[in-house]
Structure formats: structure tokens, C-alpha cells
Amino acid sequence: MVNLRASIESLRSEYDMRLLDPVERRYQAERLYNALLEAGLWPAVPRILDVGCGAGLKLAFLGDKVRERVGCDIRRDAYLQMTDHVQGIRFVQASGMKLPFPDECFDLVTCISVVEELPDFRAAMAEMARCVAPGGILCINVTNGIILRPLYRFAEGLGKKIPESWWHYVRASEPIVRENPAEGYGISELSEWHYVHLTSFMIRSQSLILRGLPFSWISRISMRFSPTFVHAWQRPPNAKGGR
């Protein structure tokens, strides 16, 4: 895993083109907002922290009535390129492994397309959980490398070049996907939290046709075959996180 983390800087150019695309970031933010809302997990007037926020565009587009938007990332350059588009965000340069925030200070903590980059995903998620207020939500997504690896190999067998950054996420995600998110990945801070497989809600948010299908069908299919899994945990009201 260490070599995978070390290689991430060589792939930044592939990531940054997507980080700076307002249209794509708005679409992703709206899907996440709609999924959280439908699942009953969107906090009222939340204080949001986005770990690994990149340029901050997704955070800027996430929800309407938000009390506070804070983004943190180990790099600052992507955010500085988009400051005119992400006004109202407080940016903090920090690693997801050590967040410079007090306990229980955010109602929603998100980590989107980043957890695969972190050297110890359990320690990072425990640190994120520390920052979630009672009744608040921790939401992450994880690439489903188990299903994407054979698909990428098949595509390359047909002559299609798969970007190295895609392969990176496949390799880094496989150990995470093989574990059980419903049990909080064995992280003590999440042991008593309410788990929601948010992937089904994300899929339904894409179109009216999908929203018309039985939820049980989408849930069964998405839990195995979705290229990306979205997980959410709700901290019990008036309860400490386990530290």
C-alpha cells in the first residue's frame, strides 16, 4: 500500500482536470445531496467538512441551506485556482490523517474519492468520526476495485488505454472493499453508529426512471455490482464517539 500512496503525486495531472470541472462537480454534489436527503440523513442547516476537498467545487455545490462549509486538503494549489468559484468556503490545509478541528464540531463529514489515497484508511476514518457531532453523518465513497479490475483488463484487451490513475484506485480500493462497512470496518469509533448503504440512493438519484424501480432491486444489484460504493454512518444522538 505504501508504494501506491507514494505514486499518487505522479498522477495528479489526471485528477486535477476533473477537480476543476464545475459541471461535473455540481452534478456529483447534487446526486450526493439528493441521496442523503432521500435516506433521511441530510442534517438541518449543517456544518459541513469535506476531507480531501481538492478545489472545493463539490463542497460549494452541496446543499442550499448550509451553516458552514469547511474544506481541507493536503494541497492548496487546486483550491487557489478556483477561489472565485468557491466563495463562502473556509479552506484549511491539512491531512485527513490529522484534522485540526475540535471534537464533534461538524454535522456532516464527507470524504469523496479520497479514502483510497490515505496511508491508513481506518485511522483516517476514526479521525473523521471524531469530528462528527452527535446525530451527525460521516459519508465516504470507495472505488469497487474488485469488479473494475476485470473490466479494465477486458477493455485494455480490446485496445482501450485505461488511465494509470484509474488503475491506482482499483489496486488501493480492493483491501477496503473486501471488508464489511456495516460493521464500521472494525473501527471502534463507528461500532455503535447506524450504517446506511447509500449507493442505492445515489443510483436512484440519477433519473426518474431509476426512481421508479423497486428499491429492493436496486439495493441488491448495487451492493455487488456498483463501480463505486457510497457509505454513510450516523452517530447516535448525545453519544460519544468511542475514544
SULCOR-V268621 format. One record per pair of residues at least 4 apart in sequence whose C-alpha atoms are under 7 Angstrom apart, sorted by sequence separation. I is the first residue (numbers start at 0). J is the second residue. D is the distance in Angstrom with one decimal. If there is no record, write none. Layout:
# SULCOR-V268621
{{I;J;D} {I;J;D}}
This chain:
# SULCOR-V268621
{{0;4;6.4} {1;5;6.2} {2;6;6.2} {3;7;6.8} {7;11;6.6} {10;14;6.8} {11;15;6.0} {12;16;6.6} {14;18;6.3} {15;19;6.2} {16;20;6.8} {20;24;6.2} {21;25;5.9} {22;26;6.3} {23;27;6.3} {24;28;6.1} {25;29;6.1} {26;30;6.3} {27;31;6.2} {28;32;6.1} {29;33;6.0} {30;34;6.1} {31;35;6.1} {32;36;6.0} {33;37;6.0} {34;38;6.1} {35;39;6.2} {36;40;5.8} {55;59;6.1} {56;60;6.4} {57;61;6.1} {75;79;6.3} {76;80;6.4} {77;81;6.9} {78;82;6.1} {81;85;6.4} {82;86;6.3} {94;98;6.4} {110;114;6.6} {119;123;6.2} {120;124;6.0} {121;125;6.1} {122;126;6.2} {123;127;6.3} {124;128;6.0} {125;129;6.3} {126;130;7.0} {127;131;6.9} {131;135;5.6} {143;147;6.3} {144;148;5.7} {146;150;6.8} {147;151;6.0} {148;152;6.3} {149;153;6.1} {150;154;6.2} {151;155;6.1} {152;156;6.1} {153;157;6.5} {154;158;6.6} {155;159;4.7} {161;165;6.8} {162;166;6.8} {163;167;6.2} {164;168;6.5} {165;169;6.4} {166;170;6.2} {167;171;6.1} {168;172;5.8} {169;173;6.4} {172;176;6.1} {173;177;6.3} {179;183;6.9} {180;184;5.1} {186;190;6.5} {197;201;6.3} {198;202;6.3} {199;203;6.3} {200;204;6.2} {206;210;6.4} {207;211;6.3} {208;212;6.9} {213;217;6.8} {214;218;6.1} {215;219;6.2} {216;220;6.3} {217;221;5.8} {218;222;6.1} {220;224;5.9} {221;225;4.7} {35;40;4.9} {36;41;4.9} {93;98;6.4} {131;136;6.6} {154;159;5.5} {155;160;5.7} {179;184;5.5} {35;41;5.1} {114;120;6.1} {131;137;6.9} {155;161;6.7} {178;184;6.1} {183;189;5.3} {203;209;5.1} {204;210;6.9} {183;190;5.9} {203;210;4.8} {182;190;6.5} {49;58;6.6} {128;137;6.6} {151;161;6.7} {181;194;5.7} {55;70;6.5} {75;92;6.3} {52;70;5.3} {70;88;6.8} {74;92;6.4} {199;217;5.9} {46;65;6.4} {52;71;5.7} {53;72;6.2} {69;88;5.6} {70;89;6.2} {71;90;5.7} {72;91;6.9} {73;92;5.4} {108;127;6.9} {199;218;5.1} {44;64;5.3} {45;65;5.2} {46;66;5.3} {47;67;6.0} {48;68;6.2} {49;69;6.4} {50;70;6.2} {51;71;5.7} {52;72;5.7} {68;88;5.1} {69;89;4.8} {70;90;4.9} {71;91;4.7} {72;92;5.3} {73;93;4.9} {44;65;4.7} {45;66;5.5} {46;67;4.6} {47;68;5.0} {48;69;4.8} {49;70;4.8} {50;71;5.3} {51;72;4.5} {68;89;6.3} {69;90;5.9} {70;91;6.2} {71;92;5.4} {72;93;5.4} {73;94;4.9} {148;169;6.3} {44;66;5.4} {45;67;6.9} {46;68;6.2} {47;69;6.1} {48;70;5.7} {49;71;6.4} {50;72;6.4} {71;93;5.7} {72;94;6.1} {147;169;6.7} {199;221;6.0} {54;77;4.7} {55;78;6.1} {108;131;6.6} {198;221;6.5} {53;77;5.8} {54;78;3.8} {107;131;6.7} {53;78;6.1} {105;130;6.0} {106;131;5.8} {144;169;4.0} {59;85;5.6} {96;122;6.7} {103;129;6.2} {104;130;5.5} {105;131;5.1} {106;132;5.4} {142;168;6.5} {143;169;6.9} {144;170;6.4} {54;81;6.1} {96;123;4.7} {102;129;5.5} {103;130;4.4} {104;131;6.1} {105;132;5.5} {114;141;7.0} {142;169;6.6} {95;123;5.9} {98;126;6.9} {102;130;4.7} {103;131;4.6} {104;132;5.6} {107;135;5.7} {108;136;6.3} {109;137;6.0} {110;138;6.4} {111;139;5.5} {112;140;6.0} {144;172;5.5} {145;173;5.8} {28;57;5.3} {32;61;6.1} {56;85;6.1} {59;88;6.9} {97;126;6.8} {101;130;6.5} {103;132;3.9} {106;135;4.4} {107;136;4.8} {108;137;4.9} {109;138;4.8} {110;139;4.7} {111;140;5.3} {112;141;6.5} {143;172;6.5} {144;173;5.1} {32;62;5.9} {55;85;6.3} {96;126;6.7} {100;130;6.9} {103;133;6.9} {106;136;6.2} {107;137;6.0} {108;138;6.2} {109;139;5.7} {110;140;6.9} {142;172;5.8} {143;173;6.9} {198;228;5.5} {141;172;6.6} {198;229;4.7} {24;56;6.0} {25;57;6.0} {28;60;5.8} {29;61;6.4} {197;229;5.2} {198;230;6.9} {24;57;4.9} {28;61;4.9} {143;176;6.3} {196;229;6.6} {197;230;5.3} {196;230;5.2} {197;231;6.3} {18;53;6.3} {19;54;6.5} {21;56;6.4} {25;60;5.6} {195;230;6.3} {196;231;6.5} {18;54;6.0} {195;231;5.2} {194;231;5.9} {195;232;6.2} {194;232;4.5} {193;232;5.4} {194;233;6.5} {192;232;5.9} {193;233;5.0} {192;233;5.4} {193;234;6.6} {192;234;4.9} {192;235;5.9} {51;95;7.0} {50;95;6.1} {188;240;5.1} {115;168;6.4} {188;241;4.7} {187;241;6.3} {188;242;6.7} {115;171;5.5} {48;105;6.5} {115;172;5.6} {47;105;5.8} {46;105;5.0} {47;106;6.2} {48;107;6.4} {49;108;5.8} {50;109;6.1} {51;110;6.4} {46;106;5.2} {47;107;4.9} {48;108;4.8} {49;109;4.8} {50;110;4.9} {128;188;6.6} {45;106;5.3} {46;107;6.4} {47;108;5.8} {48;109;6.3} {49;110;5.9} {125;186;6.7} {45;107;6.6} {51;113;6.1} {125;188;5.9} {42;106;6.5} {121;186;6.4} {146;224;6.8} {147;226;6.4} {146;226;6.8} {143;226;5.0} {142;226;6.2} {143;227;5.1} {142;227;4.5} {143;228;6.5} {141;227;5.7} {142;228;6.3} {140;227;6.7} {141;228;5.2} {140;228;5.4} {141;229;6.5} {140;229;4.2} {139;229;5.9} {140;230;6.0} {139;230;5.5} {138;230;5.7} {139;231;6.6} {42;135;7.0} {138;231;4.3} {137;231;5.6} {138;232;6.6} {136;231;6.6} {137;232;5.3} {136;232;5.7} {137;233;6.5} {136;233;4.6} {135;233;5.6} {136;234;6.3} {134;233;6.1} {135;234;5.5} {134;234;4.9} {133;234;5.6} {134;235;5.2} {133;235;5.8} {134;236;4.3} {133;236;4.5} {133;237;5.3} {133;238;6.0} {129;240;6.3} {4;116;5.9} {128;240;7.0} {4;118;6.5} {1;118;6.8} {13;164;6.8} {10;164;5.8} {38;200;6.9} {34;197;6.9} {3;167;6.8} {34;200;4.8} {34;201;5.1} {3;171;6.8} {31;201;6.4} {34;204;6.2} {0;171;6.8} {30;201;6.1} {33;204;6.3} {30;204;5.7} {30;205;6.9}}
